[in-house]
Amino acid sequence: MKFLATAATFATAVALSACSPNAQNETSEAADAVGADVSATTENAVNDVDRATDEALGSAEATLDNAGDRAEAGADRAGAAMERGADRAADATGNAMIDAGREIRQ
């Protein structure tokens, strides 16, 4: 790419050396305009890539946040289920002890 740009610049310089000062000025102005267009196009492309990157990262962040929220909710439900199971086991043990005490008294 650099070789092509260098070759084009050299060819332009050789061609300009044979032109009148007015033609040289017009060619120089045209080259400046092309350079400005290339600069603007490059800047737009960089901005587009930056914007797309920001959107992709934002989306990934939201996805991870949602996954974390779902994992936390699942852990809360699992903890509540274990607590209910432990309560039922304690109730069953207590009832068995009451029943055993009744059997002993009879």
N, C-alpha and C positions, 0 to 999 in steps of 0.2 A: 504494500500500500504506500509506504514511504517512497519506494522507488518510483512508482507512478506519479506521485505528487512532485517529486524532484524532477523527473523527466518533463512533466508538463510545465513546471516553472522554468526550466532551462529552455524548452521550446518557445515559451512565451517571451522570454528575454531575448532570444535570437530574433524572433519575429518583430519584436518591438524596436530593436536596434535599426531595422530597415524602414520604420514608419516615421511619419512626421510627428512633431511634438503634440499636435492636436490629437492624432490617432493614438499616441502613447497615453495621453491623459484619459481619453475615453476608455481605452482598454484597461487602464489602471482602475478607473471608477467601476467598470464592469466587474473586475476581479474583486474589488472591495465589496461590491454588492453580493457576489457569489459567496465570499467569505462570511459576510453577515448572515446570509441565508443558511449556510452550513452551521454556523454557530447557534442560530435560533433553533434549527431543527434538532441539533444535538441536545440543547437545553430542554426542549420539549420532550425528547425521548427520555432523558434522565428523569425529568419530573414524572413522566408516565410510569417509569419503572419504580421510582420511589413510592408513588401513590399505590401501585399494585402491590408492592412489598408491604406497605403499611396495612392495606386491607387484608392481605393474606395473614399477616401476623396477628391482626386484630381478631380475625376469624378463628385462628388457632387458639388464641388466648381464651376466647369465649367458649370454644369447645372444651378446653381443659377445665375451665371454671365449671361448666355444666357437668362434666364427668366427675369432678371433685364433689360437687353438690349431691349428685346421685349416689356416690360412694358413701358420703357422710349420712345421707338419709337411710341407705341400706344398713349401715352399721347401727344406726339408732333403732331401726326396726328389729334387727337381730338382737340387740341388747334388751329391748323391751320383751321380745319373745322369750329370751332366756330367763329374764326376771319373772315373767308369768309362770314359766315352767317350774322355777324354783319355788314360787309361792304355792303352786299346786302340789308339789312334792312335800312341802312343809305341812300343808293342810292334810294331805293324805297320811303323813306320818303321825300327825296329831290325832286324827280320827282313829288310826289303828291303835294308838296308845289308849285312847278312851275306850275303844271296844275291848282291848286286852284287859283293862282295869275292870270293866263290867264282868267279863268272863271270870276273872279271879274272884270277884265278890260273890258270885252265884254259887 
